[in-house]
Amino acid sequence: MSGHDSKYFSTTKKGEIPELKEELNSQYKDKRKDAVKKVIAAMTVGKDVSSLFTDVVNCMQTENLELKKLVYLYLINYAKSQPDLAILAVNTFVKDSQDPNPLIRALAVRTMGCIRVDKITEYLCDPLQRCLKDDDPYVRKTASICVAKLYDINAELVEDRGFLESLKDLISDNNPMVVANAVAALSEIQENSSRPIFEVTSHTLSKLLTALNECTEWGQVFILDALSKYKAADAREAESIVERVTPRLQHANCAVVLSAVKMILQQMELITSTDVVRNLCKKMAPPLVTLLSAEPEIQYVALRNINLIVQRRPTILAHEIKVFFCKYNDPIYVKMEKLEIMIKLASDRNIDQVLLEFKEYATEVDVDFVRKAVRAIGRCAIKLERAAERCISVLLELIKIKVNYVVQEAIIVIKDIFRRYPNTYESIIATLCESLDTLDEPEAKASMIWIIGEYAERIDNADELLESFLESFPEEPAQVQLQLLTATVKLFLKKPTEGPQQMIQVVLNNATVETDNPDLRDRAYIYWRLLSTDPEAAKDVVLAEKPVISDDSNQLDPSLLDELLANIATLSSVYHKPPDSFVTRVKTTPQRSEEEDYPDGSEAGYSESSAHAPDSGASPPTSSSSVPYASPKHPAATQVSPPPSAPAPDLLGDLIGLDNAIVPVDQPVEPAGPPLPVLLPASTGQGLQISAHLARKDGQIFYSMLFENNSQIPLDGFMIQFNKNSFGLAPAGPLQVPQLQPGTSARTLLPMVLFQNMAPGPPNSLLQVAVKNNQQPVWYFSDKISLLVLFSEDGKMERASFLEVNTLHTHFSQCLQQIDFYIWQWWWYWLILLTFLMELTHQFNIW
């Protein structure tokens, strides 16, 4: 390379951050505005621009509303990671809260509420008090939502400063949107409080009903949800309320319609007039039908809610069954829900057209849908006695099609029909037996075997049919084996001839000797004992008359149905589960002191519980491995799991003024406890902050760690490594930290072991740690090893153990003294020898 090529290794460009910094400090307004837009764009795509915090804050002093909104948006995002610098913006907030422009006043108080930093909270109170009594309704409605945000941060402060009373006063405001936001804020606060704060009374009832007609659609939802909790004094008041709410059924917004339906259903429980109830049912039918013409996702939500409604009030949609007929282009989840509702609405009057639909569905290409349709025919037969024969005729027609999965599903439902109507339709057994060779599914096999055993006396070759199944008895699933055992015993009791007697010997031998299934083995032993001791008693047990079944497979418990109907238009009505089963509400409580949490210096909260997913049961107990849990940095009011986390509308709004911002709702709350020392600050870790210390619990050493993600990207794949240290501390297992979304944190207890990673040299208390994840480089930090974690918690020792240890210690000390003596002696000999050699070499001038 020539000497002129050095220019390729130098550049005049400063980099993106320095360039943005220069533009933010430009004297030209347009250039500053463009720079802020670039910063917001970089922040949106996940780049860390927190180093520009001071420069962006300096741009707040402007009259340009658009620029001010952008700066406020930046502040909301980075105030958590820069709480000390966020204080610099307080004066501007307070000044903007008194600006002549109501938009700027509202923007200031909204932004202060969105910045969840404790240091700013005390400065928010005075501007918020003024804005709650502002002349402009837009400012008042924004301030009312800000009270709910402040309550989530510091509940005691809200109650002490009288903000709750101010909110209740806003219910009497002359602006309907202010009323709606006040109701939304009070409802949110009530859900997070353990004591009654907001209750609709007869005094506030008329004000809410008046505001209902004039506020926006989401304001109507808030008011209707609040009104649904009101218990009318008598039937007359209930009718009056329903009359005022009924026009909301014609609203274009689906949420308003469902909230109005919920409100009306609640009040209908108090109405005694049958004519009024009948008219209300007629009025509710068209809006519910209209919901089924929306998008598939809205249809599904509407169908799940309608499923609940028709269980309580089937007359509402009794004449509208045709709207639930499946279309060819309906998604499978919509078709399945429509089938359920058609079964519930089926009656003697409409069963013919319903069966025609089901028969048509049974020829579809979707196997799951076909199976569901065939089962629906059987459920209709069980539900409607007069229509049972027609249902069986349709099932026999489907069996003749010879489609394998249709035949097997038909046999399963016919078995249930036989149990519902015993000794009525046995003439079709011969047709069923023709399809015996095609059965390959366990449930279908078990159903056919049950039919053969139950009606063995009417089937001439019942022993031959059962014998064909016995050839593969050891390989059959447990469900089929149990039915084969019972059916063979029934055959033997009904036909005690030589053939069945040999069969019963083979079956009992296989079920007791050749199997590992305890259920099968125990039942076989019981049958064997019954048959060998008292055959008549065996007949009384095995051939006893069975109770008639009914179709209650999809009927909810009345108390659960009441709770779900009170939660129509929420996730609870979609999951068909009570809210407590998938959302855990944590009441706001003051944190305890460090002495209360850690009386013995150990780590509190070792066993923690996580929120339930919609389909999960109770959380399993935690073990001695890492115990992670995700939590927001500031404890939130609600707590869930993820699963998938379903986003939900945030009642508290956002910076730009949108009323339906999306926030995660299932973040568990961090348990109370003393703060961990920060070992890796967010400013060093590109937004990742790590706090940790060593702790001892139940004789086990743990490394308690708190990971906080203040960056703009999710972080996952966390790993940890410890450098060699004087005590050989090393992790006993992998670090388990869930994916950290921006603005969330996770805490874990990492079990540790001793004397695994010993460091040479003089002892010291330094613990060097390295942590990495998939998105960032390796972070190094140091911690101090507390000697307390190395000692036993109780510090006690039995006398015999003490004497044994003391004896060993004395013996060990004597050994060390002898070793020291020999070492000293050898050292002295070597010193004499070395002196002699040096004298010798000096005399002969070797050096």
N, C-alpha and C positions, 0 to 999 in steps of 0.2 A: 504494500500500500504506500502511496506517496504521502508527503507531508500535508497535502491539501485535503486529504480525506477526513481529517479530524472534525470537519464541520458537520459530518453526519452523526457524530456522537454528542452534539450539543444542540439545544433547542431554546427558543425564547418563550415557549408556552409555559405557563405557570401551573397548569392543571385545573380541573373543574372547580374545586372548592376555592382556591385563591381567586379565580376569575369571578365566581359568584360573589365572593366577599368584596371584591373591588366594585362590582356593579351595584351591590346593595348600599354601598357608601357613596354612590355617585350623586352629584348635585342636581342631576336631571330626574324629574319625577317619573317620566315614562320609562327611563332606563331602570330605576328602582322597581317599578311595577313589574316590568318584564323579568327582572332578576328574581323577585318573589315568586312569580309564576313558575320559573325554572326550578326554584327550590321546592315548591309544592309538587311539581311533576316528578322530581327526583325522589322526594319523600314517598310519593304514591307508588312508585315502582320498587320501593324497598331499599333505596340507598340511604346511608346514614349521613344526614346533613345537620346533626345536632351541634357540630362545631360552629355553625353559623348563627347560633341562638341569639347572641348579643346583637349581631348586625341586623337580624330580622326584627328584633324588638325595637330597634331604633327607627324602623319604618312605620311604627304605630302612629307616630305624630303626623297624621295626614287627614285631610278632609275628604279624601277619595274613599267612598264607601266600599267599593270593590276591593281596593288594596287592604283596607282595614279588615275585611272579612277573611282575606287570604292570610294575613298575619295572625289573626285570631285562630284560624284553623291550624296553623303551624304551632301556635302556643299550646293548644289543646293536645297536640300529638307529642310534644317534647317536654311539657312541663313536668311530667313524672320523672324523667331522667335528669332534668336540670331544675330541681325545686328551688335551689338558692337563687338562680338567675331569674326564675319566674317571678320573684318578688319585685324585680325591676319594673314589671309591667303593671303593678298594682295601682300606681298613681294614675296611669293612663286609663285604667278601668274605671276608677272612681270618677275621674274627670269626664269620661264618656257617658257614665251613668247619669250625668246632669246636662248632657248635650241637648240643645233645642230640638234636634232631629229625633223623633221617637224611635226610628229604626236603629239609630246608633245607641240609644239608651237600652233598647231591648237586646241588641247585639252584645253590649258590654256585660249585662247581667247574665245573659245566657252563657257567654264564654266563661265567666267566672264560675258558674255552676258546673260547667263541663270539666274545668281543671280540677282534678281530684287530688289536690295537694293541701294538707292540713294547715300549712303556714299561710295559705291565702284565705282559708275559711273565715278567719276572724275579720278580715278586711271586707268580706262579702256582705256582712250583716247589715251595715248602714245603707249601702246602695240598694240592697234588696228590700229593706223596710220602705224606702222612698218609692221604689218601683211598684210595690204592691198597692200603693195609694196614688199611683200616677194618674194623670188626667186622660192619657191615651189608653184605650182598651188593649191595643196590641202589646204595650209594655206590661200591662197588668196580667194578661194571659201568659206572657213569657215568664214573668216573675213567679207566677203560681206554680209552674212546672219546676222552676229553679228551687222552690222550697222542698219539693220531693227529692231533688238531687242532694240538697244540703242535708236533709234528714238521713239520707243513706250514708253520708260522711260523718255527721255528728248529730245524733238524735237529741242528745241532751241540750245542745246549743239551740236547736230549733224550738224545743219546748220552753226553754228559759227565756228566749227572746220574744215569745208570743206569736211566732209565725203561724202556728196551727189555728189560733183564733182569727188571724188575718185571713187565712184561707177559707175558714168557715164563713166569714163575712162576705167573701167574694161570691158565695153561692147566691147571695141576694143582689148581685151586680145586674145592671140593666143590659149588659152586653152578653148575648148567649154564648159566645165563644169563651169569654172569661169564665162563665159558669161551668162550661164543659171542661175546661182545663183545670179549674179548681176541683171539680169532682174527680177527674183523672188523678190529680196529685193526691187528694185525700184517700182515694181507693188504694193507690200504690203504697202510701204510708200505712194504711190500715193493715195491708197484707204483711207488712214487715214489723208490725207492732203486736205485742202480746196483750195489750189492753184496748178497750173500745175507744176509738178516736172519731170515726165517722159513721153515723147511723142516720138513715133517712127517716125523718119524722113527718107527721102530718103537716107541720109548719113548712118544711122544705119541699114537701111533695109537690105542691102546686107550683112552686118556683121552678122545679126541675121539669115538670110537664110543660110549662110555658116556654122554657128555653129549648125544649126538645124540637119544636117546630121550626126554629130559626137557625140553629147552629149547623155546622158542617156534618158530613156523614160520620166521620170518626168521633166527633163530639157526641153525636146521637148514640153511638155504640157505648161510649163511656157512661152516658146518662142512663141508657136502658139497662146496662149491667148493674148499675147502682140501684135502679128501681126494682130489679128482679129480686133483690134481697129484702124488699119492704113487705111486711105482712099487713095486709089490709085489716081494718077493724071488723068489718062485716061484709056480707055479700054485696050490699049496695055500693060500698066504697070500691070493692073489687071490680064491679061492673063499670063504675065511673072511670077507674084507671084504665081498664081495657079499652073503653070507648075512645079515650084520648090517645092510646098507643096504636090502635088498629090501623090508622092511615100509614104507619111506618112499614106495613107489610107490602105496600106498593113501591117501596124504594128500589132504586136500581142497584144499590150496593148490597151484595149478598150478606155481608156481615151485619148490616142494619136489619135485614129481613130475619136472619136467624136469632139475633138478639131480641127482636120484637116477638118472635115466636116463643122464645124462652120466657120472656116476661108474661105473655098471655097464658102460657101453660101453667106458670106458677100461680097466677091469680084465678085461673079456672077451678083450682082445687077448692076455693072458697065460695064459688058461685053455685047456688042451689037450683036455680031455674034450668030445667032441661031444654027449654026453647032457646034460652040465651046460649047455652053450651053448644047446641046443635048449630046455631047460626055462626058461632065463632069457628066451629070445625069447618063449616063451608067456606068461611072467609080465609082460613089458613091454607086450604088446599091449593088454590091457584098460585100463590107465591112460591110454595114448595115445588110445584110442578115446573114453574119457570126456571128454577135453579138448575134443572136437569138439561136445559138447553145451553148451558155455559160450557167452558172448556172442561176437558176430562178431569183435571185436577180439582176444579171447583165441584164438578159432579160427584167426585168421590167423597169430598168433605160433606156435601149435602146429603149423599146417600147414607153415610155413617150416622149423621144426625137424624135423618128420617127413620133409620132403623130403630133408634131409641124412641122416637115420637110414636111410631105405629105400635110399639109394644104397650104404651100407655093409652093412646087414643087411636085405635085402628080405624075408627069411623072417619077420621079426617081424610084418608086417601082410599077408602074402601071402593069408591067408584072410579078411581084413577089408575087401576092396575095396568092399563095398556101403556102408560108412559114409562113403565119399568121394563117393557119388552126390550131385549137386547138388540142393538144394531150391529151390522156386520163389521163396522169400523170402530166399535167401542174397544178401549183397552181391556185387557183381561181383568184388571183389578176393579173396573167399573162393572163388568159383566157379573163377576162373583157377588158383588154387593147387590146388584139388581135381582139376582136369583134369590138371595136371602129375603129380600123384601117381598118378592112375589110369593114365596112360601108363606110368609106371615099374613099376606093379604088374601091368600087363596080361600075360597068359600064354595059352598055348594052351588052358588049362583054363577060363579065364573070359572069353575074348575075345568070345564071343557076347553075353553080357549087357552087356559094356562097349560093343560096337558099337551095341546097341539104345539105350543111354544117349546115346551120341554122336549118333546119328541124331535122337533126340528133341531134343537141345540145338540141332541145326542148324536147327530150326524155331522157335527162340525169337525174341523181338523185338529183343534186344540184339545189334547188328551185330558188335561186337567179340567178344562171347562166341560168336556163331555162327561167325565166322571161326576162332576158336581151336578150336572143336569139329571143324570140317572138317579143319583141319591135324592135329588129334589123330588122326583116322582114318588119315590118310596116314602119320603117324609110327608108328602101330601096325602098318601094313602093312610098313613098312621094318624094324621091329624083329622081327616074327614072320613068317617066310617061309611057314609053313603057313597063316596067316590072311590072307595078302595077297589072295587071290582074293575072300574074303568082304568084305574092306575095299573092294576095287574095286567090287564089286556095290553096296555101300551108297553109294559116291560116285556111281555112275551113276544110282542112284535119286534122289539129291539133285540131279543135273544136270537130270533130267526135270522137277523142280519149276519150273524156269525163273526162279528168283530170281537176279537179276543177280550180287550179291556172293557168293552160294553157288556159282554156276557158275564164277566166276573163281577163287575159292579152291580149288575142286575141281581145276581145270586145273593150278594151281600145284603141288598135292600129287601129282597124277598124273605130272607131269614128273619129280618126285623118285622116284616108284615105277618109272618107266621106267629111270631111272639105276640103281636098286637091282637090278632084275630085267630086264636087257636082252633083247630078242627073246623076250618071254614074253607080254605082254598088249597087243600092238599092234593086236589086233582091235577095240579100243574107239576107235581114232583117228577113225573115221568119225563116231562119236557126238560126239566133241569138236569136229570141224570144223563141225557144225551150229550151234554156238554162237559161231562166229567173229565175227559181226557185233555181238554184244553186248559184246565186250571193250572196256573203256575204261580199265583200270588198267594202268600200265606193267609191273608184275611179271607179271600174267596174260598180257598181250600177248607179253612176252619168253618166257614159258614155252611158249605156243602156237607161236610162231615156232621155238623150239628143237625142239619135237616135229616140226614140218613139215620142218625141215632135216635132223634126225637120221634120219627115216624117209622121205626124199624118194623113194627108189626104190620104196616101197610105196604111195605116194599118187599116183594117176594125174594129178590136176590140181594138183600141188604148186606148179608155176610160177605158175598162176593165183592160188592162195591167197597166195603171197608177193607177187605183183604188186599185190594189193589193199592190202597194207601199204606198198608202196614209194611209192604215190601221195602219202602224207603223210610221207615220210621226213624232210624238213628240219624238220618241226614236232614229230617224236617225241622223247621223252626219250632221254638217252644210253644208258640200259639197253636200250631197244628198238632203237636204231640199231645198237648193237654186235651184238645177236643177229641183226638183219636182214642185216648184212654177212656174218657167219659162215654163216648159213643159206643165203644166196645162193651163197656160194662152195661149200658142200657140195652144193647142187643142181647147180651147174655141173660139179663133179667127178664126180657120180654120173650126170648126164644132160647130157653135153656137146653139146646140140643148139642150134639157132639161137635159140630162145626164151631159155633160160638164159644164152646168150652175150650177148645184148643186155641182159639184166637185169644181168649182172655188170659190163658197161661203165657202165651208169647208176649202179649202186651205188658202184662205185669212184670215179667222177667226183664224185659227191655227197660221199663220205666223205673225199676228199682236197682238193677245191677249194672246196666250198660249206660246209665246217664249220670251226668254231673249236675243236672239242674235240681236244686233242692225243692222247688215248688212241685215239679213233676214227680219227684221221688216221694215226697210226703203225701201227695194225693193218691199215688199208687198204693202206698202202705195202708192208707185209710180204707181204700176200696177193698184191698186184700183182706184186712182184718174184718170188715163188715161182711164180705162174702163168705169167709171161712167160719164166722161165729153165728151170724143171724141173717140169712138171705132176705127174710121178710123186712127186717129193719133196713137192709140195704135198699130194698124197693121203696120204702117210705122216704128214704133220704134222696136217692138218685132220681126216682120217678115222681117226686113230689110236684104238685101243681105250681106252676111258676106265675109270678105276678105279671099282670098285663103292663106292657111298657107304653110310654107316651112320648111324643116328640117335644122334649124340652132341652134339646142339645144346644139351642141358641137363645134360650130364654134367660134373662138376667135376674138375679135376686132382686126382689122389690126394693129393698133398702139401697142396693147399689144403683138400681135404675133411678131412684129419686135423686141420688147424688149426681149421677151423670146428666139427668135432665136439668139440674140446677147449674150445670157447666156446659150447656149447649153453646156452640160457636167457639169452643176452646179446644186445645189439644186433647183434653180429657174425653170429649165426646167423639173424637176420631180414634183414639186408642181403645175406647170403651174400658178405661181404667180410671179409678179415682186419682185426683191430682197427687195425693200423698204417696202413691206407689211409684211415681217417676220424678217427682220434684220434692225436695226437702227444703222447707223454708226454715231459715235460721234467724231467730229473733235477735235484734240488736241488744248486746249486753256489754257493759264496760269491761275492759280487760283487767285481769287480776295482776297484782304486783309480782315481781320476780320471786320474792320469798314464798308467796302462796303457791306459785307454779312449781318451783323447784326447792322444796324444803330440804332435800338431802343432796342437792347438787346434781341430781340425775335428770335425764331428759324426759320431760313430761310429754304426754300425748303419743306414746310409742305406738299404741294400737289406735288407728284412726279408721273411720268409716267413710265410704264414698257414696255419692248419689246413685240412685238406681236408674238403670235404663228402662225404657218403657216395657220391655218384655222380660226383664230380669227380676229375680227375687231379691232376698236380703243379701247384702255383701258378705263374702266369706271372711272369717277372722284373719287378721294379719299374722304372719309368721315372723321368724327371726331374720328373714331376708330383707332386702331393701323395701321400704314401705313408701312408695311415691304417692303423691296426690297433687293435682293441679289446682291452683287457686288464683284468683285475681289479687293484685298487689294490695288493693284496698278491699276489705271484706264486702261482698255484695249481699243483697237481701235474699236472693234465691240461689239454689244449688241444684245441679242436675248431673249427666253422664250423659253421651256422645256418639250416645252416640251417635251415636251420631248425634251431634248436637243440632237440633232443629232450631234455626233462628226464629226469633219472635219479635213483633213490633215493640220498639222501645217507646214507652209512654212519655219519656222525658225529652224527645226531640233531638235535634242536632244543631250544629252551628249555623248552617245556611238557612234553616227555617223549615226543613222537611219534618213532617209530623209522624213519619213511619220509618225512621231509621232502624237498621237491623243491628241487634247486639246479641252476643251469646248468652243463653239463659241457664246453662247447666254447669256453672263453674262452682266447685266446692269452696267453702270458706276456710281460710287459713285458721288453724286453732290458735287460741290465745296463748301467749308465752313470751318470755323475755326475748328481745331482738338478738339475733346472732351477729357476731362481729363481721364487718364487711372485709373480705380478703381480696376480692377483685372488683373494684368499682366499675360502674357502667361506662365511665369516661375512658377507662383503660381497655375494657373488654368489648368495645364497639357495640355498646348497648346491653351486653350481658353482664349482670352483676351476680357475684357469688358470695354468699355469707356462710360461714361454717365454724364449728368447733367440735372437739371431742367430748363425748359424754359416756356415762356408764349406766346401764340398766339391767337389773336382774343378773349380775355377774358377767355381762357381755359388754364389750367396748363398741361403741358406734361412732361414726362420723356423721353428725347431723349437718345437713347441707340445705341451703335455700337458693334456688336458681330463679332469677328475675330477668325476664326478657323485655328490655326497653327499646329493642331495635324494631325495625319495620318488617321483618321477615320471620317466619316460623323457624324454630331451632329444634333439631332432633339428633338422634344418634350420639348421645352423650357417653363419653368414656373417661376413665380416671386412672392415674398411675401415681404411685408414691415413690419418692427417691429413697435410697437406703438411709436408715436413721438408727439412732443409738438403741432404740427399743425394738427394732425389727417390726414396726407396725406396717401391716399390709392389708388390703381388702380381702374379706372372706368370700366375696362373690362379685359379680358384675354390678356396675352402677345402673340403677333402674330409674330413669327419668322419662316421663311421657313427653310427647311433642309439645313444645311451648309456643303458643300463639303470641303475637305481639301484644304487650300489655298484661301478660299473665305471668304467674310464677308457679314453681313446683318445689315441694319440700320432700326430702327423703332421708332415711336412716340407713347408712351403709355399715353393715357389720364388719368389724376389724378383728385381726388375729395378731398375736405377738410373736417375736423372735423368728420371723420369716424373711426379713429383709435387712439384716444387721449391717451397720456401717462400721468400718474400722476407725481407729483413732480415738481421741478423748471423747467422753460422752458429752452430749448437749441436748437441748430440748427443742431443736429446730425440726420442723416437719415440712418438707418441700413437696408440693403437689402440682401435678399437670393435669389439665382438663381440656378435652377437645370435643367438638361436635362436627356434624357433616357440613355446616355452612361457614364455619370460622376457623382460623388457625388455632394452634395449641396455645392455651393460656397457662402461664406459670405464676404461682404465688406461694407464699410461705405462711405457716401457722406455728403456734407454740404448743408443745405437748404438755398438757396439765398433768402433773404427777398424781392428782386426785383420782383420775380415771384408772390408774394402775392398781389402786388399793381396793380391797373388799369393802362393800357398802357398810356392813355391820361392824367390821373391825374387831371381831371377837375370835378367840382361839381356845380350844379345850386345853385343860391342864396337861393331859398326857401328850397332846400334840406339841405344846409349848416345850415340855421337857425334852421330847424327842428332837425337835428342831434345835433346841439349845445345846443338846449333847453333840449333835452333828456339827453345829457351828463351832463348839469348843475343839472338837477333833480336827475340823477343817483348819481352824486357826493354828493349832499345833503343827499340822502338816505344812502350812505356809511358812511358819517360823523355821522349820527344819530346812525347807527348800531355800528360804532366804539365806540361811547359814551356809549351805553348800554353795549357793551362787556367789556369796561374798568370798568364800574361801577360794573358789576357782578364779574369781576376778583378781584376787590378791596374788595368786601364783602367776597369772598371765602378766600382771603389772611388773613383778620381779623379773620375769623372763624378758619382757620387752625392754626394761632398763638395762639388763645385762647385754642384750644385743646391741643397743644403742652405744654403750661404752665400748664394746668390741669393735664396732664399725668405726667409731671415732679414732680408736688407736691405730687402726690400719688405713685410715684416711679413705675409706670406701666412698664416702659422700663426695 
